[in-house]
Amino acid sequence: MAINPYKLGRILQTFVSNTPDVQGAAMITPDGLPIAASLPVDMDDERVSAISAAMLSLGERIGKELARGTIARISVEGNHGLSILTSPGLAVFLVLASKTAKPGLLKLEIKRTITQFNLFLP
């Protein structure tokens, strides 16, 4: 089954517009190429994709070296907001949220969205 970037893009747009405090999202290949994105206009999809894949790779290495097991998600909190990376299967899911985002609600919506992605990822 081939990846359908159009359908993934629609899922991302719906996720970003319907989830409180989410400012952007992207689906990325593990080697850092954008599959689909709904990011703020001032962000470059290719640059964000490459950085996100590198961060997930480093997080996985940290999990292994520090005996933490398989990484479920990586979070980076800054003074302007939050970045969350998860890896649903053969892709990387990036979520950008404001610092006022509610972590529990955000986790729930990420899980729901990943379920939708699984219909369109091999």
Sine and cosine of phi, psi and omega as CSV:
sin_phi,cos_phi,sin_psi,cos_psi,sin_omega,cos_omega
0.00,0.00,0.77,-0.64,-0.01,-1.00
-1.00,0.08,0.48,-0.88,0.07,-1.00
-0.95,0.30,0.71,-0.71,0.04,-1.00
-0.96,-0.28,1.00,-0.09,-0.05,-1.00
-0.87,0.49,-0.53,0.85,0.00,-1.00
-0.90,0.44,-0.74,0.67,0.00,-1.00
-0.92,0.40,-0.65,0.76,0.06,-1.00
-0.89,0.46,-0.64,0.77,0.04,-1.00
-0.87,0.48,-0.65,0.76,0.03,-1.00
-0.91,0.41,-0.64,0.77,0.05,-1.00
-0.89,0.46,-0.69,0.72,0.02,-1.00
-0.88,0.47,-0.72,0.70,0.00,-1.00
-0.87,0.49,-0.67,0.75,0.03,-1.00
-0.91,0.43,-0.70,0.72,0.02,-1.00
-0.85,0.52,-0.74,0.67,-0.04,-1.00
-0.91,0.41,-0.69,0.72,-0.06,-1.00
-0.97,0.23,-0.41,0.91,-0.07,-1.00
-0.97,-0.23,-0.09,1.00,-0.03,-1.00
-0.96,-0.28,0.87,-0.49,-0.03,-1.00
-0.83,0.56,0.68,-0.73,0.08,-1.00
0.94,0.35,0.07,1.00,0.10,-1.00
-1.00,0.09,0.77,-0.64,-0.06,-1.00
-0.96,-0.28,-0.28,0.96,0.00,-1.00
-0.04,-1.00,0.27,-0.96,0.02,-1.00
-0.37,-0.93,0.42,-0.91,0.03,-1.00
-0.49,-0.87,0.50,-0.87,0.13,-0.99
-0.92,-0.40,0.79,-0.62,-0.22,-0.98
-0.74,-0.67,0.54,-0.84,0.12,-0.99
-0.96,0.29,0.40,-0.92,0.01,-1.00
-0.87,0.49,-0.39,0.92,0.03,-1.00
-1.00,-0.04,0.15,0.99,0.18,-0.98
1.00,-0.09,0.37,0.93,0.05,-1.00
-0.97,-0.22,0.65,-0.76,0.00,-1.00
-0.95,0.32,0.71,-0.71,0.12,-0.99
-0.99,-0.14,-0.77,0.64,0.03,-1.00
-0.42,-0.91,0.52,-0.85,-0.03,-1.00
-0.48,-0.88,0.50,-0.87,0.16,-0.99
-0.69,-0.73,0.98,0.20,-0.11,-0.99
-0.94,-0.34,0.32,-0.95,0.11,-0.99
-0.83,0.56,0.53,-0.85,-0.12,-0.99
-0.87,0.49,-0.42,0.91,-0.03,-1.00
-1.00,0.07,0.13,0.99,0.01,-1.00
-0.94,-0.34,0.68,-0.73,0.03,-1.00
-1.00,0.04,0.88,-0.47,-0.05,-1.00
-0.81,0.59,-0.69,0.72,-0.07,-1.00
-0.93,0.36,-0.66,0.75,0.01,-1.00
-0.92,0.39,-0.71,0.70,0.03,-1.00
-0.87,0.49,-0.66,0.75,0.00,-1.00
-0.89,0.45,-0.72,0.69,-0.01,-1.00
-0.90,0.44,-0.70,0.72,0.00,-1.00
-0.90,0.43,-0.66,0.75,-0.03,-1.00
-0.90,0.43,-0.69,0.72,0.01,-1.00
-0.90,0.43,-0.64,0.77,0.03,-1.00
-0.90,0.43,-0.65,0.76,0.00,-1.00
-0.91,0.41,-0.66,0.75,0.03,-1.00
-0.91,0.42,-0.66,0.75,0.03,-1.00
-0.87,0.49,-0.70,0.72,0.04,-1.00
-0.90,0.43,-0.66,0.75,0.04,-1.00
-0.88,0.48,-0.65,0.76,0.03,-1.00
-0.91,0.42,-0.63,0.78,0.03,-1.00
-0.91,0.42,-0.67,0.74,0.04,-1.00
-0.88,0.47,-0.70,0.72,0.03,-1.00
-0.85,0.52,-0.64,0.77,0.01,-1.00
-0.95,0.32,-0.77,0.64,-0.06,-1.00
-0.90,0.43,-0.55,0.84,-0.02,-1.00
-0.99,-0.13,0.22,0.98,0.05,-1.00
0.82,0.57,0.71,0.70,0.05,-1.00
-0.98,-0.18,-0.06,1.00,0.03,-1.00
0.99,0.14,-0.32,-0.95,-0.01,-1.00
-0.93,0.36,0.72,-0.69,-0.02,-1.00
-0.98,0.20,0.80,-0.60,0.05,-1.00
-1.00,0.10,-0.64,0.77,0.00,-1.00
-0.29,-0.96,0.40,-0.92,0.08,-1.00
-0.84,-0.54,0.75,-0.67,0.00,-1.00
-0.86,-0.50,0.68,-0.73,0.11,-0.99
-0.81,-0.59,0.87,-0.49,0.01,-1.00
-0.97,-0.25,0.79,-0.62,0.06,-1.00
-0.83,-0.55,0.06,-1.00,-0.02,-1.00
-0.96,0.29,-0.16,0.99,0.05,-1.00
-0.94,-0.34,-0.02,1.00,0.02,-1.00
0.46,-0.89,-0.32,-0.95,-0.20,-0.98
-0.75,-0.67,0.65,-0.76,0.13,-0.99
-0.87,-0.49,0.75,-0.67,0.01,-1.00
-0.81,-0.59,0.75,-0.66,0.06,-1.00
-0.89,-0.46,0.74,-0.68,0.13,-0.99
-0.74,-0.67,0.28,-0.96,0.00,-1.00
-0.80,-0.60,1.00,0.03,0.03,-1.00
-0.99,0.15,1.00,-0.03,0.03,-1.00
0.98,0.22,-0.87,-0.50,-0.11,-0.99
-0.99,-0.11,0.38,0.92,-0.03,-1.00
-0.58,-0.81,0.13,-0.99,0.03,-1.00
-0.88,-0.48,0.75,-0.66,0.00,-1.00
-0.93,-0.36,0.87,-0.48,0.02,-1.00
-0.96,-0.28,0.72,-0.70,0.08,-1.00
-0.80,-0.60,0.76,-0.66,0.08,-1.00
-0.94,-0.34,0.80,-0.59,-0.05,-1.00
-0.72,-0.69,0.39,-0.92,0.06,-1.00
-0.96,0.29,0.26,-0.97,-0.02,-1.00
-0.95,0.31,-0.16,0.99,0.05,-1.00
-1.00,-0.03,0.03,1.00,-0.01,-1.00
-0.89,0.46,0.61,-0.79,0.04,-1.00
-1.00,0.04,0.90,-0.44,-0.11,-0.99
-0.83,0.55,-0.67,0.75,-0.02,-1.00
-0.90,0.44,-0.72,0.70,0.02,-1.00
-0.90,0.43,-0.66,0.76,0.00,-1.00
-0.89,0.46,-0.70,0.71,0.05,-1.00
-0.86,0.50,-0.69,0.73,0.00,-1.00
-0.88,0.47,-0.73,0.68,-0.01,-1.00
-0.92,0.39,-0.58,0.82,0.07,-1.00
-0.89,0.45,-0.71,0.70,0.02,-1.00
-0.87,0.49,-0.69,0.73,0.01,-1.00
-0.89,0.46,-0.66,0.75,-0.02,-1.00
-0.94,0.35,-0.63,0.77,0.04,-1.00
-0.87,0.49,-0.61,0.79,0.05,-1.00
-0.86,0.51,-0.66,0.75,0.04,-1.00
-0.91,0.41,-0.64,0.77,0.01,-1.00
-0.87,0.50,-0.63,0.78,-0.08,-1.00
-0.86,0.51,-0.34,0.94,0.06,-1.00
-0.96,0.28,-0.36,0.93,-0.11,-0.99
-0.87,-0.49,0.05,1.00,0.07,-1.00
-0.95,-0.30,0.60,-0.80,-0.01,-1.00
-0.92,0.39,0.00,0.00,0.00,0.00
